[in-house]
Structure formats: C-alpha cells, structure tokens
Amino acid sequence: MGFWDNSAIETDKMTVKEFLDYLTDENWHTERFVIEAIIDGREKYIRLAMLIWLMHMEYGHMPNELSILRNQIYKEIDNE
C-alpha cells in the first residue's frame, strides 16, 4: 500500500514534525523529501525531489543510484 492510499492516517491531528517522522517510520523517504522541499519553498529542490519521486514511482522501487542521489541532495540542503 502506498502513502496516498492509506486513509487511516489522521494527518490533521499531527504537527509537521510528527507527520515527517511518520513518513520516515513508514519508509516513505521520497515522499518526505518532496514534502520537505515544498515546506522549505526551495524551487530547485522541489523540482529535483519531484523528479526523484516520479522515477521512484516509474520503477516501482528505489534504485540504489537514485537513493544515493537523494541522499547527496539532503547533504547539500543541510550544508546551506
């Protein structure tokens, strides 16, 4: 079951941090990456995050190379 199919979560009762932690706990790292980029309002990272998410969905899994790229972008964001 994917993130968007799970109607059991009551996100309206979560803080942003709780929601982001929930995404990590459920192994939805790519979705968290997209949402964090949107929250931060960083256009460059929003586009990169969406492209990674789209490729993840197209493949049906997260290829190792894509995961490495996502982690490199996380490091770049942290260094800003």
C-alpha positions in Angstrom: 0.0 0.0 0.0 1.4 3.4 -0.9 1.4 6.6 1.0 -1.5 8.2 -0.9 -3.7 5.0 -0.4 -3.5 5.0 3.3 -6.7 6.7 4.5 -6.2 5.5 8.1 -3.7 8.3 9.0 -5.2 11.3 10.6 -2.7 13.9 9.4 -4.9 16.8 10.6 -4.1 15.9 14.2 -0.3 15.8 13.6 2.3 18.5 13.8 4.5 18.9 10.8 7.4 17.2 12.6 5.2 14.3 13.6 4.0 13.9 10.1 7.5 14.0 8.7 8.6 11.5 11.3 5.6 9.3 10.4 6.7 9.3 6.7 10.2 8.2 7.7 8.8 5.5 10.1 6.7 4.1 7.2 9.7 4.1 4.9 8.3 6.9 2.7 11.6 8.7 2.4 11.0 10.0 -1.1 7.6 11.4 -0.2 9.1 13.1 2.8 11.8 14.5 0.6 9.2 16.1 -1.7 7.1 17.5 1.2 10.2 19.0 2.9 11.3 20.7 -0.3 7.8 22.2 -0.6 7.7 23.3 3.0 11.1 24.9 2.6 9.9 26.6 -0.6 13.2 25.9 -2.4 12.2 25.6 -6.1 15.5 23.9 -7.1 14.9 21.1 -4.6 11.2 20.8 -5.3 12.0 20.0 -8.9 14.7 17.6 -8.0 12.6 15.9 -5.3 9.6 15.5 -7.7 11.8 14.1 -10.4 13.3 11.5 -8.0 9.8 10.7 -6.8 8.5 10.2 -10.4 11.4 7.9 -11.2 10.8 6.0 -8.0 7.1 5.5 -9.0 8.0 4.6 -12.5 10.5 1.9 -11.5 8.2 0.7 -8.7 11.1 0.7 -6.3 14.0 3.0 -5.3 17.1 2.0 -7.3 20.3 2.4 -5.3 21.7 5.1 -7.6 18.5 7.2 -7.0 18.8 6.7 -3.3 22.4 7.9 -3.4 21.4 11.0 -5.4 18.6 11.7 -2.9 21.0 11.5 0.0 23.5 13.7 -1.8 20.8 16.3 -2.2 19.9 16.0 1.5 23.5 16.7 2.4 23.6 19.7 0.1 20.4 21.1 1.7 21.9 20.6 5.2 25.1 22.4 4.2 23.2 25.6 3.1 
